[in-house]
Structures are given as structure tokens and as C-alpha cells.
């Protein structure tokens, strides 16, 4: 039972973990690239700072979307079979937190294409 609960907690926190990693990598890469004055470099025709932010954001979105899809699958199966109140709470929370994390990850990545890189 402990392994099942651990899996449920990890599924519920997957989007928040992906967002935290994205947040750290975005600001870490931006400060490093701007501090070393590499912000004018390009990668495939895109500035290196926006390219790194785009890459990290897409990876975080992919992980969170997979967790969201998996949590929705668990939510739908919990609706069709009897489950405990704790399990119902976990699947509902996982769907809500991962859905919210998708929005937050987008919200974190979009300004990279609106604002100047090292302003």
C-alpha cells in the first residue's frame, strides 16, 4: 500500500516538480548567458536565451502533459469503480495540480519571447 501511495503523491507532484526544474533552469541559463555576455549568440536562427527557454519549457510541458493525461485516466477509472475517499482525493488532486502546472509552465515560458533577453 505504501508503494501505491508514493506513486500517487509523485504523480500529483509531477507538474510542480517539472515547473520547479523549468524555473531553475530558465533563470540559471539566463543569468549565466547574460553574465558571460553570450546573449547575442544564436542557435538555429534563434537567440540562445530564447532557444534555451523554449527547449526547457517544451520538456517541462511534455512531462506535465503526460502526468496530466495519466492523472485524468486515474480520475476516470475512479469514477467507474468504488475507491476509498483518500484515493479519490489523490486522483482529483493530481488532475487539478497537473492541469494548473501546465498553465504555470506556459506562463513562465511565454515572457522569453516578449521581453528582451538580458534587459
Number of C-alpha atoms within 10 A of each C-alpha: 5 7 8 10 13 11 11 19 15 15 25 23 19 23 30 21 17 23 24 15 14 23 18 12 16 23 12 12 15 22 16 14 19 16 11 9 11 15 19 14 12 13 12 7 8 12 15 20 27 24 17 19 24 17 15 21 24 16 14 26 22 15 17 27 18 16 23 25 14 17 25 19 13 19 20 13 13 16 10 8 7 10 12 9 8 10 17 16 12 20 24 18 19 27 23 15 21 28 19 15 25 22 11 15 23 15 11 16 20 14 13 17 13 9 10 11 18 14 5
